[in-house]
Amino acid sequence: GRIQVGNLSGALAANQYQYIPATYAHQISNPGFEPLTYLSFIITDPFTQHGTELVKE
């Protein structure tokens, strides 16, 4: 896949991750033939000790 954060972009290989602050404009695309299986988001919450993890499959 490819990832673009602001004016920076690059390849995002299988099993790699990229930290993206919530205030940054970003785009994740999949130009290849392999399906994009899932995206995982970890959202920190100042009111809980460990934050919240959301996973879409």
C-alpha positions as CSV (number, residue, x, y, z in Angstrom):
1,G,0.0,0.0,0.0
2,R,0.9,3.7,-0.1
3,I,0.5,6.3,2.6
4,Q,0.5,10.0,2.4
5,V,0.7,12.3,5.4
6,G,0.7,16.0,4.6
7,N,3.2,16.4,1.7
8,L,5.2,13.2,2.7
9,S,4.4,9.9,1.0
10,G,5.9,6.4,0.7
11,A,5.3,2.7,0.5
12,L,3.6,0.9,3.4
13,A,4.5,-2.8,3.3
14,A,2.7,-5.7,4.9
15,N,3.0,-5.8,8.7
16,Q,4.3,-2.2,8.8
17,Y,2.6,0.6,10.7
18,Q,2.8,4.4,10.7
19,Y,1.9,6.7,13.5
20,I,-0.3,9.5,12.3
21,P,-1.4,12.3,14.7
22,A,-5.1,12.9,14.5
23,T,-4.7,16.5,13.4
24,Y,-2.7,15.6,10.3
25,A,-4.4,15.1,6.9
26,H,-3.6,11.6,5.6
27,Q,-4.5,9.1,3.0
28,I,-3.9,5.3,2.7
29,S,-4.3,3.7,-0.7
30,N,-3.8,0.2,-2.0
31,P,-2.5,0.3,-5.6
32,G,-1.6,-3.4,-5.7
33,F,-3.6,-6.6,-6.4
34,E,-3.5,-7.8,-2.8
35,P,-6.6,-6.9,-0.8
36,L,-6.2,-4.5,2.2
37,T,-7.2,-6.8,5.1
38,Y,-7.5,-4.4,8.0
39,L,-6.6,-1.1,9.5
40,S,-6.0,-0.8,13.2
41,F,-6.5,2.5,15.1
42,I,-5.3,3.1,18.6
43,I,-6.9,6.1,20.1
44,T,-5.5,7.5,23.4
45,D,-8.1,8.7,25.9
46,P,-6.9,11.0,28.7
47,F,-9.7,9.7,30.9
48,T,-8.6,6.0,30.8
49,Q,-5.3,4.4,31.7
50,H,-4.7,2.4,28.5
51,G,-6.8,4.3,25.9
52,T,-9.1,2.5,23.4
53,E,-8.2,0.2,20.6
54,L,-10.5,-0.1,17.5
55,V,-9.9,-2.7,14.9
56,K,-11.7,-3.1,11.6
57,E,-11.4,-6.3,9.6
